[in-house]
Structure formats: structure tokens, C-alpha cells
Amino acid sequence: MNKHRLFNFFQGLQENRQTLRVMVCSSMMFLTSFIILSTEPSNAAETAKPSSDVVNTKTLIVAGGCFWCVESDFDKYPGVIDVISGYTGGFTENPTYKEVTYKNTGHYEAAKITFDPSKTSVKELTEYFWVTIDPIDPRGQFCDKGDSYKTALFYQDAEQKQVFEKSLEYLKKNKPFQGEITTKILAAKKFYPAEDYHQNFKEKNALRYYYYRTGCGRDARVKQLWGKVASKELKEKS
């Protein structure tokens, strides 16, 4: 299912301030109920996760297609403290979702990952990033096509650039599939947090997220390329 159609449908419900109640029944998988409370967008900082006691933190900025999925994939990674969905890489100041999606802003949908360097590293997170995306898709990611859905790694200093470049070279030589890697390595620009309703989207809108991710074929393609869905295995262990 195309992300824009799904998003516009549910966003319409938000604008009408309606409450959506959905019961999903599956004899093979699960029986559960979802109650989704729709709210109007507000400042993204309002839904930020509680600040960590860790003083020495570092950040990683990546673009891996839909930021709902990237945020969810990294959220439970050991050592990760916070993940924020947003926009970066472009030239439009304070971009909105509609501008990034439908206009020429130069921005990618991206995620800013804050982590504890005593528990994980840029190298480990970069290696994990590769196995959560389709790095040989030059047009976007999975069902979402367009410049804002392309993949990239944004280095914030010389050390990160070196890690990214070495990781890319290793991947080119050892990837378990055919095709040219199209993921770009770019200098980081200002990161703009996305609207509040995009933050922690899976937690706030579990049913919508499930239908989007399944319909978009993300996990199916990842498994086809890498032989497994690393993010799913990670969540099962946590």
C-alpha cells in the first residue's frame, strides 16, 4: 500500500478529530484490539523520549526510506537512547512533510539516532543500517519512490566519514546479492525534526504502521536481499 495514500486517509481522520477504533482478528497470528486516538500535530519535542542519564552521547543520521520504519528498526537496538524522525540534506528551511514529499526541497526522510558510545558504535550501527534497507534501489525504498525516499548516510565529522566509506567498500565486496550500491555518503546538514504525528509512529498508531509496513513489502524485500529481517530478530530478543 502506498504510504501517501495511507497517510492521507488517516490524516483526514485526524483533521476531522474523529476517534478510530479497529479490531483486528487473525486466526493464524493474533487477536488483539487497537484504539487509536487521533490528535492534531504539535511540536515534535513534546513527544520526545525522556532524557537519558548518559552524559557522553553521540548521534548518527541516516536515510532509509520511510522514517516511521527506520525509527522503529533502530529504537530497540542495544545502546540506542533515542530516535527522531525528520528531514535533512536539502535546502528548504523548516520543511513540512508535504513539502518534502511533493516539492523539490532536496530533503530526505531521515532519522537522527542518539546512542551511548560505551554500548554501541557508529560502525555497529552502520552495519545494522545496511541490513535494514535495500541499498541497490536507485529510485527510493520498497513501495515508496522519489528523491525523499532514497538512502544515505550523513557524516558529522571525519571519523564518521571514514567509518561510512570503509563500511561501504566492505559491503560492495561482500554483499550477498547482485546490483550496484546506490546509497550515498553525504556531509550532514541541519536536521529538522518531523511533525509530532510522525514521531514514535509505530507506538502511537500500531495498526496503521502494521498495514503500511506489510503492504509496502519492506520486510519481504529485506529478507530476499539479506536472508533475514534483522530488525524483527532484534525485537524478538528484546
PyMOL commands that set and color helices and strands:
alter all, ss='L'
color gray80, all
select helices_A, chain A and resi 3-15+44-47+67-75+97-102+122-130+147-149+158-174+196-198+201-204+206-216+218-226+230-237
alter helices_A, ss='H'
color red, helices_A
select strands_A, chain A and resi 19-25+31-37+58-64+80-88+108-115+140-141+144-145+151-155+184-187+192-193
alter strands_A, ss='S'
color yellow, strands_A
deselect
rebuild
show_as cartoon
